[in-house]
Amino acid sequence: MHRTTEQFWQRYHQLPQEVRDRADKCFGLLQSDPRHPSLQFKKVGAFWSARVDLAHRALAIDDGDDFIWVWIGSHDEYERIVKGR
């Protein structure tokens, strides 16, 4: 199961419409086929990562029951977060 946080939605709504559309499509794919290669859904440090497009990623934490999506944004920001900078 997948859930989101308020912070995720705040960041989501700041993204351009075309990126939000791709994120929506990816979320649907994630629910139906989380192993689909285009998602690159994988564990990265303390997070789980999913690819939205070449320039954007989303991050979740696994609470044991659900993946809680906490962040979405640019690949550059993603790199800083997962590398702890």
C-alpha positions as CSV (number, residue, x, y, z in Angstrom):
1,M,0.0,0.0,0.0
2,H,1.1,3.5,-0.7
3,R,0.4,6.7,1.2
4,T,1.6,10.3,1.0
5,T,2.4,13.1,3.4
6,E,1.2,16.7,3.3
7,Q,4.8,17.8,2.6
8,F,4.8,15.5,-0.5
9,W,1.6,17.2,-1.8
10,Q,3.0,20.6,-1.2
11,R,6.1,19.8,-3.2
12,Y,4.0,18.0,-5.9
13,H,1.8,21.1,-6.4
14,Q,4.9,23.3,-7.0
15,L,6.0,21.1,-9.9
16,P,5.1,22.0,-13.5
17,Q,1.9,20.4,-14.8
18,E,3.8,18.1,-17.2
19,V,5.9,16.7,-14.3
20,R,2.8,16.2,-12.2
21,D,1.1,14.3,-15.1
22,R,4.2,12.0,-15.3
23,A,4.2,11.6,-11.6
24,D,0.5,10.6,-11.7
25,K,1.2,8.0,-14.4
26,C,4.2,6.6,-12.5
27,F,2.1,6.3,-9.3
28,G,-0.5,4.3,-11.2
29,L,2.2,2.1,-12.6
30,L,3.8,1.7,-9.2
31,Q,0.5,0.4,-7.8
32,S,0.0,-2.1,-10.6
33,D,3.6,-3.2,-11.3
34,P,6.2,-1.9,-8.8
35,R,8.9,-3.9,-10.6
36,H,8.3,-2.1,-13.9
37,P,11.8,-1.2,-15.1
38,S,10.9,2.4,-16.0
39,L,10.2,3.2,-12.3
40,Q,13.7,2.1,-11.1
41,F,11.9,1.5,-7.8
42,K,14.7,0.7,-5.3
43,K,16.1,1.1,-1.8
44,V,18.5,4.0,-1.5
45,G,19.8,4.4,2.0
46,A,16.9,5.0,4.4
47,F,14.5,5.7,1.5
48,W,12.8,4.0,-1.4
49,S,13.2,5.8,-4.7
50,A,11.0,5.9,-7.8
51,R,11.8,7.6,-11.1
52,V,9.3,10.1,-12.3
53,D,11.4,11.1,-15.4
54,L,15.0,11.8,-16.2
55,A,15.0,14.9,-14.1
56,H,12.7,14.0,-11.2
57,R,12.4,11.4,-8.4
58,A,10.2,10.6,-5.5
59,L,11.2,9.3,-2.1
60,A,9.3,7.1,0.3
61,I,9.9,5.4,3.6
62,D,8.7,1.9,4.4
63,D,7.0,1.7,7.8
64,G,6.6,-2.0,7.6
65,D,3.1,-1.9,6.3
66,D,3.1,0.9,3.7
67,F,5.3,3.0,1.6
68,I,4.9,6.6,2.8
69,W,5.8,9.0,0.0
70,V,7.5,12.0,1.7
71,W,9.2,13.9,-1.1
72,I,9.2,14.6,-4.8
73,G,11.5,16.9,-6.8
74,S,14.5,17.4,-9.0
75,H,17.2,14.8,-9.5
76,D,19.8,17.3,-8.2
77,E,17.8,17.7,-4.9
78,Y,17.3,14.0,-4.7
79,E,21.1,13.4,-4.9
80,R,21.7,15.8,-2.0
81,I,19.0,14.2,0.1
82,V,20.1,10.6,-0.4
83,K,23.8,11.5,0.0
84,G,23.0,13.4,3.2
85,R,24.2,16.8,2.1
